[in-house]
Amino acid sequence: MHLLSGEYDCKLDPKGRLVLPAKVKANLPEQSGNQLVLVRGFEPCLVLYPRSAWQVIHEKVMALDEFNEEYRQFQRNFFRGMTEVEFDNIGRFGLPGSMRRYAGIEKEAIIVGLGNRCEIWDPERYDEYLIKDQQSFSKLAQKFLTNDNPPAGGLAA
């Protein structure tokens, strides 16, 4: 199993490209090659999936009933702007302008590994979304990690 983890400070080059951190690149599944899938996140960030992880998510979303209006709205918004990106031999890949605007990413970014995916954040926005109160974080850990409360089966791969 390949596990994407860690936080990495990155700078965009003048062409709007980021360099995929070496540790992230090394943990990508081999079958992904140098291709990744970039989508808008639920929060104001971008989400980068290896192709194998994206395939699992894609199948779940496509399995929703297209004759249900809510499902169609979800599919439309979920796939909006989805793009395949390729990184070069040094790990550089481009962030389309519309995606950078959505996430508020201008010159700097933080890449956060979250197991099957990475999130790409504007550093200030990322800090706003982190839990600052350790007691609140502890309560969430207790809620989600105790045997009494198994995680619900959502869209996560």
trRosetta pair geometry for C-beta under 8 A, 3 or more apart (Angstrom, degrees):
i j d omega theta_ij theta_ji phi_ij phi_ji
2 27 4.9 142 -170 173 95 75
2 28 6.4 53 172 -165 154 10
2 29 4.9 -146 9 -65 147 71
2 50 7.4 37 89 -5 140 165
3 27 6.2 -69 67 -170 45 135
3 113 7.6 86 148 157 66 125
3 115 5.9 -42 -145 -132 77 53
4 24 5.8 41 -142 -137 97 83
4 27 5.5 163 -88 104 58 129
4 28 7.7 38 -80 -80 107 59
4 50 7.9 178 -44 -22 131 110
4 113 3.7 -144 146 -151 76 104
4 114 6.6 -2 91 42 102 37
4 115 6.2 3 51 81 78 8
4 116 6.9 -142 24 -12 110 1
4 117 6.6 -140 59 69 143 11
4 118 5.4 -101 157 -61 142 87
5 27 7.7 -12 17 77 73 177
5 113 4.1 -129 -79 99 8 129
5 114 7.7 103 -102 -72 55 18
5 115 7.2 43 -71 -65 82 44
6 21 7.3 -109 98 96 131 156
6 23 6.0 31 27 99 158 140
6 24 7.3 -127 59 -63 115 87
6 112 7.6 -153 100 -144 40 45
6 113 5.0 41 39 21 64 121
7 110 5.9 -9 -169 -176 95 110
7 111 7.3 157 -155 81 44 50
7 112 5.2 -5 -105 -105 77 77
7 113 7.7 -128 -63 17 40 76
8 21 4.2 -113 -123 -54 167 146
8 23 7.7 178 -70 48 132 109
8 24 7.0 -93 -5 -26 150 122
8 110 6.8 149 73 -160 45 58
8 111 4.5 -14 59 57 103 97
8 112 7.8 -167 22 -71 69 37
9 108 7.0 -18 -169 -169 87 108
9 109 7.9 151 -158 85 45 44
9 110 5.9 -29 -98 -103 54 75
9 123 7.4 25 -124 -90 92 124
10 18 5.0 46 149 -152 145 105
10 19 6.5 -168 -143 50 115 73
10 21 7.3 -117 -73 -54 113 91
10 108 7.0 149 85 -161 51 60
10 109 4.9 -22 68 67 101 89
10 110 7.1 160 19 -98 83 23
10 111 5.8 46 -11 -13 130 104
11 18 8.0 163 82 -122 28 72
11 107 6.4 -15 -152 159 82 74
11 108 5.6 -34 -105 -103 63 68
11 109 7.7 165 -93 22 17 75
12 16 5.7 -12 -175 -136 126 35
12 17 6.5 135 -157 60 73 32
12 18 5.9 -50 -99 -73 68 73
12 95 7.0 -74 -116 30 123 125
12 100 7.8 46 -98 -120 161 133
12 105 7.0 117 -42 152 136 104
12 106 7.4 -142 31 129 138 32
12 107 5.7 -130 42 -149 100 32
12 108 7.2 -125 2 -68 83 21
12 109 6.6 76 -45 -10 93 110
13 16 7.3 -56 69 17 66 17
13 17 4.9 -9 37 55 108 90
13 18 8.0 -172 1 -76 80 27
13 92 7.5 -9 5 -139 134 127
15 94 6.8 -67 131 -110 99 103
16 94 5.8 53 100 -154 93 82
16 95 5.3 -119 162 59 96 80
16 96 7.7 71 137 -113 142 9
16 97 6.7 -71 -120 -75 165 67
16 100 6.2 -95 -149 -48 116 150
17 92 4.7 31 162 -176 131 104
17 93 6.3 166 -151 83 89 23
17 94 5.0 -52 -93 -90 82 58
17 95 7.1 163 -107 5 30 75
18 92 7.0 166 85 -143 33 60
18 93 6.3 -20 60 60 79 74
18 95 6.3 52 -9 -29 105 113
18 109 6.0 -49 -102 50 134 140
18 111 7.3 134 164 -57 145 123
18 120 7.2 -146 -13 -136 171 136
19 90 6.5 -48 -133 131 110 93
19 91 5.0 69 -169 96 74 102
19 92 5.2 -36 -95 -85 68 68
20 24 5.4 -117 175 84 90 119
20 25 4.9 110 117 -64 116 99
20 87 5.3 -29 -3 -119 130 160
20 91 3.9 -121 50 -179 88 106
20 92 7.5 -148 1 -71 78 17
20 93 6.4 44 -39 4 104 110
20 111 7.5 141 -135 -132 55 171
21 24 4.5 86 65 7 88 105
21 25 6.8 -160 92 -8 43 88
21 91 7.6 -155 18 158 9 154
21 111 6.1 -166 -7 70 113 139
22 25 5.5 -56 -143 39 31 114
22 26 6.1 33 157 -22 66 107
22 91 7.0 -120 -81 -43 54 161
23 26 5.8 -51 -144 35 29 113
23 27 6.6 16 158 -9 61 111
24 27 6.1 -71 -153 43 29 102
24 28 7.1 48 149 -45 64 91
24 111 6.6 -53 -50 134 158 137
24 113 6.0 -162 -104 -78 98 117
24 118 6.2 21 -143 -72 137 146
25 28 6.0 -35 -158 -2 35 115
25 87 7.4 -118 -110 99 112 157
25 91 5.1 -81 -73 -109 144 123
27 113 7.6 42 73 -138 146 145
28 32 5.0 -96 167 60 109 139
28 36 7.8 -86 -129 -82 136 105
28 50 5.2 159 -151 -99 87 124
29 32 4.9 103 70 -13 82 103
29 50 5.2 116 26 157 98 154
29 51 7.9 -112 68 53 114 77
29 52 5.0 -23 62 20 156 140
29 53 7.8 154 2 -26 129 88
30 33 7.7 39 167 -63 48 45
31 51 7.0 -112 118 72 85 112
31 52 5.6 79 80 -57 118 120
32 35 6.2 -144 174 65 70 68
32 36 6.7 35 178 -82 123 65
32 50 4.0 -78 -87 -164 149 97
32 51 4.6 161 -123 21 75 92
32 52 6.0 -93 -65 -4 90 92
33 51 7.6 18 32 5 85 136
34 86 5.3 55 120 -162 98 82
34 87 5.1 -126 -172 57 95 73
34 88 7.5 72 -178 -88 144 13
35 51 5.6 38 98 -51 101 123
35 84 5.8 -6 -168 -176 105 109
35 85 7.3 153 -153 81 56 40
35 86 5.4 -31 -96 -96 67 76
36 48 5.3 10 162 -173 135 95
36 49 6.5 155 -170 75 81 43
36 50 6.2 -57 -116 -101 81 38
36 51 7.0 -124 -112 -44 32 71
36 84 7.2 153 81 -159 38 61
36 85 5.3 -22 67 65 90 90
36 86 7.7 159 21 -92 73 28
36 87 7.0 37 2 -19 115 102
36 93 6.9 -19 41 -121 122 170
37 48 7.3 152 77 -156 46 48
37 49 4.6 -19 61 61 99 99
37 50 7.9 17 18 109 86 8
37 51 6.4 110 -22 -97 103 55
37 54 4.1 75 32 -98 145 159
37 82 6.6 -3 -176 -170 102 97
37 83 7.5 163 -155 86 59 34
37 84 5.7 -38 -100 -102 66 64
37 85 7.5 152 -106 18 16 77
38 46 5.9 -3 -168 177 97 118
38 47 7.3 153 -153 79 49 47
38 48 5.5 -14 -100 -101 74 73
38 49 7.9 -171 -73 21 30 72
38 82 7.2 160 84 -153 51 49
38 83 5.2 -17 61 66 98 84
38 84 7.6 152 16 -112 80 13
38 85 5.1 42 -15 -10 120 121
38 95 7.4 -165 -163 -122 160 69
38 96 7.8 159 97 11 141 100
38 99 6.4 14 143 -134 124 162
39 46 7.2 154 79 -162 34 69
39 47 5.2 -21 65 61 86 98
39 49 7.3 15 8 -2 106 112
39 78 7.4 3 -173 173 138 62
39 79 7.6 -71 -127 -126 119 33
39 81 6.9 121 -144 91 54 88
39 82 4.8 -9 -98 -104 91 81
39 83 7.9 164 -76 22 50 58
40 46 6.5 -58 -112 -112 39 62
40 47 7.4 26 116 15 13 91
40 80 6.5 -19 19 85 129 92
40 81 5.4 63 -27 67 107 133
40 99 6.8 -147 -78 -129 79 81
40 102 5.4 -73 -118 149 114 156
40 103 7.7 -161 -132 -55 76 90
41 44 7.2 35 69 114 104 3
41 45 4.1 4 27 71 147 79
41 46 6.1 -146 -19 -100 97 8
41 47 4.7 119 -81 -35 86 100
41 103 7.5 70 22 -98 105 105
41 119 6.0 41 -83 -132 148 104
43 129 5.8 62 -171 -117 155 152
44 102 6.8 -161 -151 152 77 67
44 103 5.6 144 160 -129 72 47
44 104 6.1 36 152 2 126 110
44 122 7.7 -24 122 20 106 110
44 125 5.6 -91 87 -169 112 148
45 103 5.2 63 -130 -131 30 111
45 119 4.8 28 138 -177 142 106
45 120 6.1 162 -179 72 90 47
45 121 4.5 -36 -116 -88 116 77
45 122 7.8 -140 -102 10 75 68
45 125 7.0 -180 -71 113 86 128
45 126 7.3 75 -91 -85 127 82
46 95 7.0 -152 -11 -138 173 115
46 99 5.5 55 -98 175 130 111
46 102 7.3 102 -72 84 87 113
46 103 5.0 -63 -29 -55 87 148
46 105 7.4 -47 -5 -12 118 140
46 119 7.0 143 76 -162 46 57
46 120 4.2 -16 62 56 100 106
46 121 8.0 -161 28 -63 69 40
47 117 5.5 4 -174 169 99 134
47 118 7.3 156 -157 82 53 45
47 119 5.6 -29 -100 -103 69 67
47 120 7.5 -161 -74 14 21 80
48 85 7.7 -53 -130 45 103 129
48 111 7.7 -22 27 -142 137 105
48 117 6.4 152 76 -169 49 79
48 118 4.5 -15 59 63 105 96
48 119 7.6 -180 17 -89 80 17
48 120 6.2 65 -20 -25 112 110
49 53 4.7 -136 -166 88 99 106
49 54 3.8 126 112 -64 136 92
49 57 6.8 -102 -117 20 163 138
49 116 7.1 6 -134 140 88 84
49 117 4.9 -35 -93 -110 72 99
50 53 4.9 83 58 12 83 104
50 54 6.9 -154 88 -9 38 91
50 116 7.6 -109 32 -177 99 65
50 117 7.8 -139 8 -96 70 55
51 54 5.5 -59 -144 39 31 114
51 55 6.3 41 157 -31 66 101
52 55 5.8 -45 -152 22 30 116
52 56 7.4 31 151 -17 58 98
53 56 6.0 -52 -162 29 38 111
53 57 6.8 30 147 -11 67 107
53 116 4.1 156 -134 176 136 101
53 117 6.0 -163 129 -64 150 81
53 157 5.1 168 -158 64 81 166
54 57 5.7 -60 -151 42 38 109
54 58 5.7 43 152 -26 73 109
55 58 5.6 -52 -140 37 28 116
55 59 6.4 31 159 -21 63 105
56 59 6.1 -56 -153 33 26 109
56 60 6.8 24 152 -17 61 106
56 116 7.9 -59 52 -174 136 148
56 157 4.2 96 93 -125 138 114
57 60 5.8 -58 -155 34 33 111
57 61 6.4 22 155 -12 68 108
57 155 6.2 57 -137 169 87 98
57 157 5.6 -73 -53 -57 84 109
58 61 6.1 -62 -148 40 28 104
58 62 6.0 20 159 -13 66 114
59 62 5.9 -60 -139 44 27 107
59 63 6.2 36 158 -31 63 107
60 63 5.8 -56 -151 26 27 115
60 64 7.9 43 148 -35 56 88
60 155 5.6 160 112 -137 147 77
61 64 6.1 -33 -172 -1 42 113
61 74 7.4 -142 -147 125 97 103
61 75 5.8 137 167 -110 101 80
61 78 5.6 -141 -141 105 147 155
61 79 7.3 159 132 -52 147 98
61 155 7.1 38 -64 -136 87 123
62 75 7.5 91 -93 -126 46 123
64 68 7.1 -98 164 54 93 119
64 71 3.9 -172 155 -159 120 121
64 74 6.8 -52 128 74 175 124
64 75 6.2 -158 64 -57 130 112
65 68 4.4 71 89 -3 107 110
65 71 5.3 122 63 33 65 166
66 71 6.7 -117 -94 105 26 119
66 72 6.1 74 -156 -83 58 93
66 75 7.5 -26 -107 10 77 161
68 71 4.1 66 80 11 106 114
68 72 6.8 177 86 -13 54 84
69 72 5.7 -55 -148 35 33 112
69 73 6.4 33 155 -19 66 104
70 73 5.7 -54 -150 35 31 112
70 74 6.4 31 152 -18 65 105
71 74 5.6 -54 -149 37 32 112
71 75 6.2 32 153 -19 66 106
72 75 5.7 -54 -145 38 31 111
72 76 6.1 34 156 -22 66 107
73 76 5.7 -53 -145 35 28 113
73 77 6.4 16 160 -7 63 110
74 77 6.2 -66 -148 45 27 102
74 78 5.7 25 159 -22 67 115
75 78 5.8 -58 -137 38 25 110
75 79 6.1 4 171 -1 64 114
76 79 6.8 -70 -145 45 17 94
76 80 6.4 40 152 -53 58 100
77 80 5.4 -31 -147 -4 33 123
78 82 8.0 22 132 -51 61 121
79 82 4.9 -57 -163 -4 61 130
81 96 7.6 -160 -166 74 98 138
81 98 6.1 -140 -124 112 121 122
81 99 6.1 147 171 -80 129 87
81 102 7.2 62 -178 -30 177 156
83 96 6.1 86 19 -14 165 136
83 99 7.4 -103 24 -48 127 138
85 93 4.5 80 154 -176 123 126
85 94 6.4 -156 -139 57 114 67
85 95 8.0 -9 -103 -85 152 45
86 93 6.5 -179 88 -117 30 101
87 91 5.1 -3 168 -155 134 38
87 92 6.0 152 -155 68 80 30
87 93 4.1 -64 -88 -54 79 103
88 91 7.1 -55 66 13 62 14
88 92 5.0 -4 33 52 105 90
88 93 7.5 177 -1 -69 70 58
95 99 5.4 -123 -180 87 84 117
95 100 5.0 100 125 -63 117 96
95 105 6.6 -37 134 88 161 139
95 120 7.4 -146 -103 127 134 157
96 99 4.6 86 65 9 86 106
96 100 7.1 -155 94 -8 42 86
97 100 5.6 -54 -145 35 33 111
97 101 6.3 33 157 -19 67 104
98 101 5.8 -51 -148 35 32 112
98 102 6.5 38 151 -24 63 104
99 102 5.6 -48 -149 31 34 115
99 103 6.5 12 159 0 65 109
100 103 6.3 -71 -148 50 28 96
100 104 7.9 -113 164 61 57 6
100 105 4.6 -99 -148 69 76 93
100 106 7.2 109 171 -83 114 36
101 104 7.4 29 -172 -74 30 37
103 120 6.6 19 -174 102 168 87
103 121 6.8 -139 -176 -127 115 37
103 122 6.0 163 144 -24 83 93
103 125 7.4 -160 178 58 69 158
104 122 4.3 -55 98 -24 95 153
104 124 7.9 -80 125 63 132 101
104 125 5.6 119 65 -36 135 140
105 108 7.7 -127 -155 80 79 38
105 109 5.1 16 -141 -87 124 106
105 120 6.8 -7 -73 140 153 102
105 121 7.5 167 -79 154 105 20
105 122 4.9 -150 -84 -73 59 83
106 122 7.2 48 6 -119 75 112
108 122 7.5 87 85 -148 75 59
108 123 5.5 -15 114 -12 117 120
109 120 5.3 -1 180 -174 132 92
109 121 6.5 141 -162 71 75 40
109 122 6.7 -57 -111 -92 65 37
109 123 7.2 -170 -137 -40 18 78
110 120 7.4 162 79 -153 45 46
110 121 4.9 -20 58 63 95 97
110 122 7.9 18 15 117 88 9
110 123 5.3 105 -27 -93 110 71
110 126 5.1 -38 49 -19 136 169
111 118 5.3 3 -175 175 93 129
111 119 7.5 163 -154 82 46 44
111 120 5.5 -15 -101 -101 71 75
112 118 6.3 152 74 -162 43 71
112 119 4.7 -11 57 56 103 92
112 120 7.8 -171 19 -76 74 29
112 121 6.7 23 -5 1 115 115
112 126 7.3 156 -35 -140 132 131
113 118 5.2 -35 -96 -101 52 88
114 117 5.4 -16 66 72 99 77
114 118 6.6 151 15 -105 81 31
114 119 6.2 44 -12 -11 128 96
116 156 7.5 138 36 -174 136 82
116 157 4.7 -156 155 69 171 117
117 157 7.9 114 -31 28 105 120
121 125 5.7 -143 -173 82 98 99
121 126 3.6 99 128 -68 150 107
121 129 7.8 -126 -132 34 144 131
122 125 4.3 69 67 15 99 111
122 126 6.7 -171 79 -16 46 85
123 126 5.6 -54 -145 32 29 115
123 127 6.6 30 158 -20 63 104
124 127 5.8 -54 -154 33 32 112
124 128 6.7 35 149 -21 63 104
125 128 5.5 -53 -154 31 37 115
125 129 6.6 24 154 -13 68 108
126 129 6.1 -68 -154 40 31 104
126 130 6.8 38 151 -33 66 103
127 130 5.9 -47 -150 18 35 115
131 134 8.0 120 126 -87 104 29
131 136 5.4 -143 -166 94 121 113
131 137 4.6 148 107 -71 141 95
131 140 7.3 -138 -72 8 167 144
133 136 4.2 68 87 8 109 110
133 137 6.8 174 93 -10 57 84
134 137 5.3 -53 -147 39 39 115
134 138 6.1 45 152 -25 68 104
135 138 5.5 -50 -147 34 31 115
135 139 6.6 34 152 -20 63 102
136 139 5.7 -52 -151 33 33 112
136 140 6.6 33 151 -17 64 103
137 140 5.8 -54 -152 36 33 111
137 141 6.4 36 150 -21 65 105
138 141 5.6 -52 -149 34 32 114
138 142 6.5 32 152 -18 64 104
139 142 5.7 -53 -149 37 32 111
139 143 6.2 35 152 -21 65 107
140 143 5.5 -54 -145 37 33 114
140 144 6.0 6 165 0 69 112
141 144 6.5 -69 -138 48 23 93
141 145 5.3 -18 180 16 65 127
142 145 6.8 -64 -108 51 15 88
142 146 5.8 21 -175 -33 58 115
143 146 7.3 -53 -139 15 7 104
143 149 5.9 -55 177 86 52 165
144 149 6.5 -92 -111 108 23 119
144 151 6.3 35 -160 -83 90 90
146 149 5.5 59 66 27 90 93
147 150 7.5 4 -163 -63 43 79
151 154 7.9 -77 160 3 100 96
